[in-house]
Amino acid sequence: MRIIFFYMLLGVLTADGLMVFLTPVIVYQLTTSIEYAGLTYALWWLPRLFLIPLIGKYIDDLGVRPISIISDSCKIIGCLFLLLTYFTSDLMIAISFGLVGSLISIGNSQTLISYEKIIVLISHNREHHINIMSRIDFLGMIIGPLIGIVFIDFGYQYLIIIPCMFYFINAIFFLFFYIRTDINNKSNLEEGVIFTKKFIYIISSPILLFSIFIDIVAGIFGVLGTYLYSYLNQYISRILLIIISISIITISSSLLVFFQSSITIFIICYAISIIGKVFSGNILRLLRIEIIPINQLASISSLMILLNQMILPIVGGLLFFSTGEITFIYTLMIIAIGITLINGILLVICLKRSTISS
């Protein structure tokens, strides 16, 4: 599998990471309202609950190339809309950034699903390339926000040009060079205002600042996790890796419950849990591409992403009705830890049975 694919993936995921950083920051900067920033976030994920399953279906039916071009084109149009529109109200700002953010999020899911399919079709070392894909995903979470932090002095209008360029380059790649790559690999891929003021806007809201910081921490430890996975994968079995992954996630998450008042422990345990999620994420991706038929891979993967994201409104609703009761929040965490542990045990049992039978 040629390295150009991963350069394109890094560009797109960096652009997505930059837009993820910019959206809540700019909405808060323009409206000075956490409520409008929350509305933006709600609009960010709601449309994808309906569209992500369709994205997977169309990738399977029409192929990676046309859907990638359409996805990048939609993201470019959305970014240009934010760049050129004169906003007349705070509500218009929140809705506009929320809907464009949803396009970015849907496009991000499309990119990851498409690359899963590309890997299963043309890669001769799937485990290695899945790990590289995870590494690039986390790198985008680091590079994108860092670009935003460094260049926010120039204004969001100029910053939005950067993701536009990355999306344009990726669209050009799939439009003009992707076919040639298919032929060369003989694969059967389907056709088908000043810096201080603006910086204060960020640091004036602890929620925004903490969220950005957490994203970067997740990115750094995610990248480290991919290197650790690559090393351990040479010496231990997939089953043992799953056991290590589930142990890391459940132990680190349990420590969060026992040490509720320590922000240091929170950050350390969160970072360590990301490493466990890298392990399990890689293995689950590999299991998908090994078990699911190629012509249904994108469709089923998109449904799995949908099921993962449907928990967000459920948990959000429960937290809303809990009126912020801390005991209820930690009860939810304990339930989540239990579900993770049970599912991990069931997965290990299934893998052992599969190994024995084969």
C-alpha positions, 0 to 999 in steps of 0.5 A, a space after each residue: 500500500 503506497 505511502 501517498 494514501 497516508 499522506 492524504 489521510 494525515 492532511 484530511 484528519 489534520 484539517 478535521 482536527 483544526 475544525 474541531 478546535 475552531 468550531 467551539 472556540 470561534 462560536 464562543 469568541 463571537 457570541 461569548 455564550 456557553 449556551 450557544 456553544 452547546 447548541 453548536 455541539 448539539 447540531 454537530 452530532 445530530 445530523 450524523 446519526 441519520 447520515 452516517 449509515 447512508 455514507 457506509 451504504 454508498 461507499 459499498 454501492 458506489 465505491 470509495 472514489 466518488 464518495 470521497 470526492 463528494 465528501 471533500 467537496 461538501 466540506 470545502 463548501 461548508 468552510 467557504 460558507 463560514 469564510 464568506 458569510 456575514 453573520 447577523 445574530 448569535 443564533 445564526 452563528 451557532 446554527 451555521 458553525 454547528 451544521 458545518 461542523 456536522 459536515 466535518 464530522 460526517 466526512 471524518 467518519 467517511 474518511 475512516 470507513 473509506 480507508 478501512 475499505 482501501 486497506 482491506 482491498 489493497 494492503 498486504 500487511 493489514 495489521 501494520 496499516 491499521 495501526 498506522 491509520 490509528 496513529 495518523 488519526 491521533 496525530 490529526 488530533 494533535 496537529 490540528 488544534 496546535 495549528 489553531 492555537 498558533 495561528 488564531 491571531 490571524 483570525 478564523 477567516 484565514 485559519 479556515 483557508 487551511 482545511 479548505 486547502 487540505 480538503 481540496 488536495 485530497 479531492 484532487 488526489 481521488 479525482 485524478 490520481 486514485 485511478 492510476 494508483 488502482 491500476 498500478 496496484 492491480 486492485 479492484 477498488 470500486 469506481 463509481 481582532 489581536 492575539 491577546 484578545 482572541 487568546 483570552 476568549 479561549 482561556 476565559 472559559 475553563 470548559 473550552 480550555 480543558 476540552 482542548 487540552 484533553 484532546 491534545 493529551 488524547 492525541 499524544 498518548 494515542 500516538 504513543 499507544 500505536 507505537 507500543 501496539 506495534 512493538 507488543 504485537 510482534 511478541 504476544 497474541 491478539 487475545 493477550 493484547 485484548 486482555 491487556 487493553 481491557 485491563 488498562 481501560 477498566 483499571 484506569 477508569 476505576 481509579 477515576 471513580 475512587 479518586 474523584 477530587 484529583 485532577 492530576 489522577 484524572 489526566 493520568 488515568 485518562 491518558 493511560 486509558 487512551 492507550 488501551 483504547 488504541 489496542 482494542 480499536 486496532 484489534 476490532 478494526 482488524 476483526 471487522 475487515 477479516 469477518 465482514 464481506 468486502 461488499 458490505 464492509 462500509 455499510 456495517 462499519 457505518 452502522 457500528 459507528 452509529 451505535 457507538 455515537 447513539 450513546 451520546 444523546 442517551 448519556 447527555 439526557 441522563 446527565 441533564 435530568 440528573 441535575 448534575 448530581 455527582 453520585 449519579 455521574 459516577 454511577 454511570 461511570 461504574 456501569 460503563 466500566 462493567 459493560 466494558 469488562 463484560 464485553 471484553 471477557 465475551 470477546 476473549 472467549 469468542 476469540 479463544 473458541 475461534 482459535 481452537 476451532 481453526 
